[in-house]
Amino acid sequence: MAKATSKAQQKAAGAALSAKRGETDKSDLKGASKDMVESMSEDELEEMASTSRDDLPEKKGDD
């Protein structure tokens, strides 16, 4: 299982997880979260969404 590598990825995983659980509508998803909801399991999304944001860059490649 993977941890999020950026705050943007962590946020996208959270949105995808919400849609996967039926809490939000899949049609509301945009960008990476749209792909994540189809390609990742609920457990994978949960782990990625629960990654601590403290030491993560805003986007992958940011320092």
DAQUIQUI-V839970 format. One record per residue. PSI is psi in whole degrees, 0 to 359 (* if undefined). OMEGA is omega in radians with two decimals (none if undefined). D_FIRST is the distance of its C-alpha to the first C-alpha in whole Angstrom. Layout:
PSI;OMEGA;D_FIRST
PSI;OMEGA;D_FIRST
//
This chain:
156;-3.02;0
146;3.01;4
154;3.08;7
144;3.14;10
357;3.09;12
163;3.09;16
323;3.12;17
318;3.13;18
321;3.12;14
318;3.13;14
318;3.12;17
320;3.11;16
321;3.10;13
318;3.11;15
317;3.12;18
320;3.12;16
317;3.11;15
318;3.12;18
320;3.13;20
324;3.14;17
355;3.13;19
11;-3.13;22
333;3.05;23
164;-3.10;24
132;3.12;25
332;-3.13;23
346;3.10;26
348;-3.10;26
148;3.12;22
159;3.01;23
227;-3.03;21
325;-3.11;17
330;3.10;17
319;3.11;19
321;-3.09;17
320;-3.07;14
329;3.14;15
328;-2.98;16
351;-3.08;13
151;3.09;10
165;3.10;10
320;3.12;11
317;3.12;8
316;3.13;6
320;-3.14;9
317;3.13;10
316;-3.13;7
319;-3.13;8
334;-3.10;12
0;3.11;12
134;3.10;12
133;-3.10;15
351;-3.01;17
313;-3.05;20
13;-3.12;19
142;3.01;17
162;3.10;20
312;3.12;21
156;3.11;20
131;-3.12;18
344;3.05;21
150;3.09;23
*;none;24
//
